Amino acid sequence: MIFTPDYVAKRFQEAAYTLRRMPAHRPKGYSVAWPTIVYTTIEAYGWEPATFKVSRPSGAAIDRLDETLDWLWIVDDDRKALIWHKAVAPKKGLAWISQKLGISRRTAYRWWRDGLVEIAGDLTGKKNI
C-alpha cells in the first residue's frame, strides 16, 4: 500500500476520534456507598449538563488506533506534538500549538506537513514522496 500525507493525516484524525470514544478507565473496587438519587423530570432539569452516550469503537478501529499511534515514533517530538494536536482539534488549526512551541504558524504548518511526509515515506519505504 502506498501511504500519502493526506491519508496519514486522516488516520491520525480517526485515531483521535476513536480515543475519545473509548470508555473511561475506573479502577475496580472503588465505589460510592451512597444510594443513587432519582429525580423527577422537573427536579432534574438544569441541575447537570445534558450528556449523551457515544458508541464504543469497534475492534478494528482500536487496532487502527494502535497502529497509527506507533507511527508517531517515526518523527521527532516537535512534529509529533503538531501532528497529534492537529488531529485532536482539526478545526482549530495550528495557531494555538505554534504559540505553545514558540514558532510561527507557517513554520508549524511546514513542520506538520513535513512530519506527515516523513511518516508516509517511511511506511511506503521511500524517503521522499
C-alpha positions in Angstrom: 0.0 0.0 0.0 1.2 3.5 -0.8 0.7 5.9 2.0 0.1 9.6 1.2 0.5 12.5 3.7 -3.3 13.2 3.4 -4.1 9.5 4.2 -1.7 9.7 7.2 -3.5 12.9 8.5 -6.9 11.2 8.1 -5.7 8.2 10.0 -4.5 10.4 12.9 -7.9 12.2 13.0 -9.6 8.8 13.1 -7.3 7.7 15.9 -8.1 10.8 17.9 -11.8 10.3 17.4 -11.5 6.6 18.4 -9.6 7.5 21.5 -12.4 10.0 22.5 -14.9 7.2 22.2 -13.1 4.7 24.4 -14.7 4.1 27.7 -13.3 5.8 30.8 -11.0 3.7 32.9 -12.0 3.4 36.5 -10.1 1.2 39.0 -12.1 -1.7 40.4 -13.0 -1.7 44.0 -13.7 2.0 44.3 -17.4 3.0 44.5 -19.7 5.3 46.4 -21.7 3.9 49.3 -24.5 6.4 48.9 -27.6 5.4 47.0 -28.3 6.9 43.6 -30.8 9.8 43.9 -33.5 9.6 41.3 -35.1 12.9 40.4 -38.3 13.5 38.5 -38.0 15.3 35.2 -39.0 18.7 36.7 -36.5 18.3 39.5 -33.6 17.2 37.4 -33.9 19.9 34.7 -30.9 22.2 34.8 -29.0 20.6 37.6 -26.4 18.9 35.5 -25.4 19.5 31.9 -27.0 17.3 29.3 -25.0 14.2 28.4 -25.2 11.6 25.7 -23.5 8.3 25.2 -21.4 7.8 22.1 -21.0 4.3 20.7 -17.9 2.4 21.6 -15.3 2.0 18.9 -15.1 -1.3 17.1 -12.2 -3.7 17.5 -11.0 -2.8 14.0 -11.0 0.9 14.9 -9.0 0.1 18.1 -6.5 -1.9 16.0 -6.1 1.0 13.6 -5.7 3.4 16.6 -2.8 1.3 18.0 -1.2 1.0 14.6 -1.5 4.8 14.0 -0.1 5.7 17.4 3.0 3.6 16.6 3.7 5.9 13.6 4.5 8.8 15.9 7.8 7.1 16.8 9.0 7.9 13.2 9.1 11.7 13.7 10.8 14.0 16.3 9.0 15.4 19.4 8.0 18.8 17.9 6.5 17.2 14.8 4.9 14.6 16.9 3.1 17.3 19.0 2.0 19.2 15.9 0.6 16.1 14.2 -1.3 14.9 17.3 -2.7 18.3 18.3 -3.8 18.9 14.7 -5.6 15.5 14.7 -7.3 16.2 18.1 -8.6 19.6 17.0 -8.6 19.8 13.2 -10.8 22.9 13.1 -8.6 24.9 15.4 -5.7 25.0 13.0 -2.1 25.1 14.1 -2.0 28.7 15.6 -2.6 27.7 19.2 0.0 24.9 19.2 2.5 27.1 17.4 2.2 29.7 20.2 3.0 26.9 22.7 6.0 25.8 20.8 7.2 29.4 20.2 7.2 29.2 16.3 5.2 30.9 13.6 2.1 29.5 12.0 3.9 29.0 8.7 6.7 27.1 10.5 4.1 25.0 12.4 2.3 24.1 9.1 5.6 23.3 7.4 6.7 21.0 10.3 3.3 19.4 10.4 3.3 18.7 6.7 7.0 17.5 6.7 6.1 15.1 9.6 3.3 13.6 7.6 5.5 13.3 4.5 8.2 11.6 6.7 5.7 9.1 8.1 4.2 8.4 4.7 7.7 7.9 3.2 8.8 5.6 6.0 5.7 3.5 5.7 6.0 3.1 1.9 9.7 2.5 2.0 10.6 5.7 0.2 12.3 8.7 1.9 10.9 11.4 -0.4 7.3 11.4 -1.7 
